[in-house]
Amino acid sequence: MKKNLSGNVLRLLIILIGSSLTALTYARDEKVVMYQAAETELKNIQKQLMGKLNAKDKENLRKSQRQWNMFRSIDCTYEGADTFGCLALRTKERTQHLKERLENEPLQ
């Protein structure tokens, strides 16, 4: 009886661990998808903004974007376990910033 009980406890433990890992993987995958969508939107807004800028401002935006990418990477590495959640959040913030600039930028 004791042997059978410990075998059942072990099976239950394996099932619970497997379920937990599946949930963690799903949550991570969901955050990766959110980050990828945010990155796509950022690139679209950046492309629209580039179409409105003169040559000097385009180069400044490119430099700014490179610096921002480094900041985002370092900042989200510092965040720890939720790296993709952080990347998605920071990317959405940058997208909003560029959208505001796009709305206020006169046509060249």
N, C-alpha and C positions, 0 to 999 in steps of 0.2 A: 504494500500500500504506500509506504513512504517513498519507494523508488518511483512508483507511478506518479505520485504527487509532485515530486521534484522534476520529473520529466515534463509534466504539464506546465509547471511554473516556468521552466526553461523555454518551452514552446511559446508561452504567452509573452515572455520577455523578448524573445526574438521577434515576434509579431509587432510588439509595441515599438521596439527600436526601428524596425523596418518602416513602420508607419510614420514615425518621427522623421526619419531621413527622407522619406518621400515628400512630406510636407515642407521640409526645409529646402529640398531641391526645387519644388514647385514655386515656393516663395522667391527663391533666387532667380529662377527662370523668368518669373513675372517681372521682377525688377530689371533684368537684362532687357526684356522686351520694352519696358517703359523707357529705359535709357536710350535704346536704339531709336524709338519713335521721337524722343526729345531731340536727339542728335540730327535726325532727318529734318525736323522742323527748323532747327537752328540753321542748318545748311541752306534751306530754302529761303529763309529770311535774309541770311547773309548775302545770298546771290541777288535777291531783289535790291538790297541796299547797295551793293556794288554797282548795280545798273544806274544808280542815281548819283554816284560820286565822281569827282574828277580824279585824275591820275594820282595826285599827291594824297588825297583822302583815302583812295583805295589802298595805297601802300601803307598808310597809317592804320587802316582797319586790319590789314593782313598782320602787321606787327602786333597790334593790340590783341588780335585773336590768338596768335602764337603765345603771347605772354599769359593770356587768360587760360589757355589750355594747360600751360604748366602750373598755374595757380590751382586750377580745378583738380588736376591730378594729385598734387601735393596735399591739398586740403582734404580730398576724399580719402587719401591713404591714411591721413591722420584720423579720420572719422572711425576707422577700424572695420568692424564686421559688416556694416551695411554699405559697402563701397558702391555698388550699383545704384542703390537708392540715393546716395549722395550725388553720384554722377548725374542721375536724372534730374534731381532737384536743382543743382547748380546750372545744368544746361538749360532748364526751363527759365531760370532767373536771367541768364545771359540772353536767351531768345527774347524775353520780354523787354530787356534793355535795348536790344537792336530793333525790335518792333517800334518802340517809342521813337528811336532815332529815325527810322524809316518814315514814320508818319510826319515827322517834323523837317525832313530833309527836302529842300527845294530841288526841282528838276534841274539838271545841268544842261 
